Structure formats: C-alpha cells, structure tokens
Amino acid sequence: MPQDRPPSVDRLARSLDHVGLPMALLVDAARQAIAAGDPDSAVERARVISRRLLAPVINGTGVLLHTNLGRAPLSWSQNADYSNLELDLDTGGRGDRQRGIGMLLAQACGAESAMVVNNCAAAVLLTLAALAQGREALVSRGELVEIGGGFRVPDVMAWSGAKLVEVGTTNRTRWEDYAAALADPGSDAALVVQVHRSNFRLVGYTEAPRTAELASLGPPLVSNIGSGLLDSRCPWLTGGPPGWLDAEPAARQSLEAGASLVTFSGDKLFGGPQAGVIAGRADLVEACRKHPLARALRPGSLVLAALQETALAYLRRDGEAIDFWRMAVLSTEQLRSRLGAYEGLQATEASSTPGGGTLPGVEIESLGVSVAGDCTGRLRSRPRPIIARVRDDATVVDLRTVHPDDDAEVADALRQAAAQPSD
Ligand SMILES: *Cc1c(COP(=O)(O)O)cnc(C)c1O
C-alpha cells in the first residue's frame, strides 16, 4: 500500500476478511487503524475484537470450577427447534416452564417442590422478597458474607425489602441468640436465614447452631447452601463421596434436617449451567413462583434444557455424564494412563482445586505436564486458547481439567511452546 496516502477504509476492511468477523466490525478495525496512522495494525485490531467474543478454551489450570472460564464445564447444543416450554401437551393449554425441571430437581434432592431462576443470588433475592418483604429475617453475624462478584448477603437482603436482624457475633452464634431475637415483643420475623460460608473458613473459637436446631426455632428456615451439592452420599458416584467433600452442606441433608427451603447455584458443585435453584416446601416455592420478581428472574429454554440434562444424569446416578464430577474423581492412575499422548514432555505432580468459591483450601492430588519457562501467553493466543499456570518458572497444564479428547492438541501446543524461547 502506498505510504503517502492512507488506504480506503473499505479496501482495508475487505482485506481483513480472513479474521472471520462481520464486515461492520472489520470496518471499525480498519477505521481505527487509519485514524491511528497505522493501517498495518488493522489485522491486529480485528483480532483483538474477535478475541473478545465468547469461544471455547481448554482449561489446563486444574481449577475445576474456574469462575473466569464459566465455572462448571458444559457441553450443550441444540438444533433450531420449537419446544413445549410453556405448552401442556396433555391439555393443549398453557403450560408452566418450571414444571418439568421443578419435578426433576425436587426428586433429585428430596424436596416437595423446586423452581429455577438465573443464579443463586437471584434465588436468595426472590426467596426473601416473596417470604419476608417488609418483615424481619434473622441471620447470624458470622454469615453476613460476601460471596464474590459483589454478592453481599446484607445488600441482597436490603434489596429484597426484608428487614435484616443480625444475631450473635462474628465467630460465635448460639441457638439462644436467635430465640432471644424472636422473643422480642416487636419481632415479626418471617424467616430464619442460614448462609453457607462457601469461600472462607472460620476456625478456632467458633460456634454455630446446626441446621436442625435452626429449624426448631419456629419461622421457616431458608438455607442458602450456595454450592449445589445435591446429596452428601453422592449416589451418582460409584466410589461414593470423595474425601475432600468434607462437611460441605448438601441440599437433601439440609432439607432432611428441617430446612424449609434450600437455595443453590446450578454451575458450582451441581455441575450444570448458570442457574439458581429454590427447593423445599411446596407452599413456599409456590409463593416464590407467584411473586412478580419471578418473571424478571426466570431462565430461558436454553438454560432449562441444559439443567434438565444435568438433573436427569443425577436421577440416573450417572456421575460420568456430569463433566464436573467425571473430572473431579479421576484418580492419578487414570490421569497417568493418558501420558502416552504427551510423549517427550515432562510429567509433574499437580494439585487441582474445586474452585468457584467452593471448598476453600481443598486440594485434589493430580498430574500435570510441564515445559520450562512461562508460555502461558503463547498458549492463550492459540485459535483455541489453552489456559495454563506458571509454577517454579515452568508452565504446567493439569490433566484433570483437560478433556482426554484434547490431549493430542494440548501436547502439540506444549511441544511447540517448548521449542520456542519463553514469552
Ligand atoms: C456462590 C454462592 C452464591 C452466589 O451464587 P451465584 O449462582 O453466583 O449467584 C450465593 N450464596 C452462596 C452461599 C454461594 O456459595
């Protein structure tokens, strides 16, 4: 291109066709490049735009629920099709989008009824708005937590219109603290709320009533367990619950202990799409369903279909079909058996973590493959980015979070990276 006169925006944009973006975006890239006096930068500008789009990546970090990588891995595709989203196939009349999924989730966690909203924050908001608006909701000072991404329990409670009544202290809250608040003549408490401290641990001189004790206080107990473990016995895993699950609260056991409702995320330990589940007493779920906010927080058919797939896998007791669980329980021997695909590369011990703000401090023994130096930038810049970690001046890919089908691609990428100087 002649350097004295800038090229036409149109011609430059058309020369970027291979980047694979719609012409309107290529024109933007071309225009910016010309305005910057650097037409040659147009290709890079177009690539920058294209890398902002949602696209699959390979997770080599060993963090099973990686918040930046969409938490639980999810494979889902659907042909363009109508569905019976809100059609009752028996009567031909208007149906309820929550009915099928509600039935499956209720069955899976032993609840009378269940419904789905967009995420767990929405589940908490809706539950409080529907059941405690303008009235008191009791919560321990030790559970006024921030979960991440700005989800603060006191803020959500305030937005719901419930009046937050704090009981106990940061480290110790007793049954008597709740009972005293309820005995206050001015108290019109509608709910007791229990919030799982998902992402941090309180150790040392601590005390908190058990779920069954909180349930005995009188008002319905809403237990926000957050992470979405359905059943602490993990009947979907042939080997039973892994040791690292520890004392993670589970939906079925919380309900058995007397919680009136549980709320949890769909994309943490549940292993499904982003969603929030409200499960428990039928009359309370019904009140949530009827609240005007339910409409604003309702998920679409894509999410419901993916969640249904996950719930059906639980009911078939088929943990293999739930990618999070399939990966989470892989033994190091199973991981080692894949090393053949990584010939010529260095195998190394690794430790995976559940991630997603669940089970803080838990490490799962794993196996990685490493190359010297920091190649993470180069791995990220591949057409299908590979996200790896740097440890002791080496780049490590944890095999636990890599699908076996991707082993050959990851091995190739690491061999190429090893053959080049570090970033
Ligand atoms: C993760 C979590 C939330 C927020 O869940 P989202 O699905 O991300 O909205 C709320 N409460 C608890 C206890 C959690 O663990």
The ligand as a Gaussian input file, in Angstrom:
#p B3LYP/6-31G(d) Opt

LIG

0 1
 C      -21.918000     -18.931000      45.017000
 C      -22.831000     -18.537000      46.070000
 C      -23.789000     -17.544000      45.832000
 C      -23.916000     -16.855000      44.517000
 O      -24.281000     -17.777000      43.534000
 P      -24.467000     -17.303000      42.016000
 O      -25.061000     -18.509000      41.368000
 O      -23.101000     -16.988000      41.524000
 O      -25.353000     -16.138000      42.013000
 C      -24.623000     -17.198000      46.873000
 N      -24.532000     -17.785000      48.079000
 C      -23.614000     -18.739000      48.338000
 C      -23.555000     -19.323000      49.718000
 C      -22.734000     -19.155000      47.345000
 O      -21.847000     -20.119000      47.596000

